[in-house]
Amino acid sequence: MDQPEDALAQAERHVREAEGHVAHQLRVIAELDRDDHPRAAALAREVLGTLQRSLELARGHLRLEQEARDHGP
């Protein structure tokens, strides 16, 4: 049976996943722009903004977990 992730490992995974979502959304936007779908691209950019904010939050959480690990018992 797999060991549960500790808080730091989970925070690291969340950052990696969020970075992947942002990268994917950037590819979607590029494709929509290339294929001349301006309305869809605009909506995709709104989603990108949300994904980027989520990534910022995940990175903030990771920093907190790293600091807790560095200053823990």
N, C-alpha and C positions, 0 to 999 in steps of 0.2 A: 504494500500500500504506500502511496506517495506521501511524503511529509508535507504538511500545510506550509504555505509560504509565510515567511515572517514579514513584518510590516515593511522593511526596507526592500526586500525582494519584490513584494507586491507593488510598491511605489515605482520601482525601476521598470517593472513590466508595464505598468500603466503609462509611463512616459514613452516606452518603446512603441506600444500600441497606438498612442495618440500621435506620435511622429509618423507612423505608418498611415494613419487616417488622413493626416494633413497632406502627406506626399501623394496619396491616392487622389484626394480632392483636387490638388494642383494639376494632376494629369487629366482629370475629368474636365476641368476648366479649359485647359489647353485644347483638348479635343473639341469641346463645344465652340470655342473661339475659332478654331481651324475650320470647323464645319458650318460656320456662320449661323449660330443659334444664340443671338445676343440675350434674349430673355432668359433662356435656360442658364446661360453662363452667369448672368446677374444673380439668379437664384443660387447657383452653385457657389458664387462668391460670398453670399450671405451665410451659407452653410460653412464655408471655409472659415469665416470669422468666428463662428461658434466653435468649430474644431480647434482653432488657434487659441481661443480663450480657455478651452478645456485643457489643452496642452500646457498653457501657462500655469493653470491650477495644479496639474499633475507634477510639473517641475517644482512648484512651490512646496507641494507635499513631499516630494523626494528630498528637497533640501532640509525640511524639518526632520524627516526620518534619519538622514545622514547626520545632522547635528545631534539628534537624540542618541544615535549609536556612538558618536564621538565623545559625548559627555555622560554616557550611561555608566552604570556600575562596572 
